[in-house]
Amino acid sequence: TDTKFASALTQNESILNRFLMLVPQGRVAQPEEIAPAVLFLLAPASSYLTGAALPVDGGYLA
């Protein structure tokens, strides 16, 4: 995700390019793309969800 926390990786062009080769979307996620998944997990709609992975990774694990 394109955040200050990840800036050490995203600012290094060599590392960033190697990472992007592994992501089918071909880009780094934006925080506003991650937020809906977090909000879902915090919402009552997910109250019966347990032990599940919700990958929001641009296809990295696909």
C-alpha positions in Angstrom: 0.0 0.0 0.0 1.3 3.4 -0.9 1.8 4.8 2.6 4.5 6.4 4.6 5.1 3.0 6.3 5.9 1.4 2.9 7.8 4.4 1.5 11.2 2.7 2.1 10.2 0.1 -0.4 8.2 2.2 -2.9 10.9 4.9 -3.1 13.6 2.4 -4.1 13.0 2.0 -7.8 14.7 -1.4 -8.1 12.7 -3.0 -5.2 9.5 -1.4 -6.4 9.9 -2.7 -10.0 10.7 -6.2 -8.7 7.6 -6.1 -6.5 5.3 -4.8 -9.3 6.4 -7.6 -11.6 4.7 -10.0 -9.1 1.4 -8.0 -8.8 -1.0 -8.6 -11.7 -2.5 -5.2 -11.2 0.9 -3.8 -11.9 0.7 -1.0 -9.3 0.8 -0.4 -5.5 -2.5 -0.2 -3.7 -3.8 3.1 -2.5 -5.1 3.4 1.1 -8.6 4.1 -0.1 -8.6 0.7 -1.9 -7.8 -1.1 1.4 -10.2 0.8 3.6 -13.4 -0.8 2.3 -12.1 -4.3 3.3 -11.2 -3.0 6.7 -14.6 -1.4 7.1 -16.3 -4.6 6.1 -14.4 -6.6 8.7 -15.4 -4.0 11.4 -19.1 -4.0 10.3 -21.9 -6.1 11.7 -22.1 -7.8 8.2 -18.9 -9.7 9.0 -20.0 -10.8 12.5 -20.1 -14.5 11.6 -16.9 -14.5 9.6 -14.1 -16.3 11.4 -10.7 -17.8 10.4 -10.9 -16.4 6.9 -8.4 -14.6 4.8 -9.5 -11.6 2.9 -6.7 -10.8 0.4 -6.7 -7.3 -0.9 -3.5 -7.6 -2.8 -4.0 -6.8 -6.4 -3.8 -10.5 -7.3 -0.4 -11.1 -5.7 -1.5 -14.3 -4.1 -3.7 -15.5 -7.1 
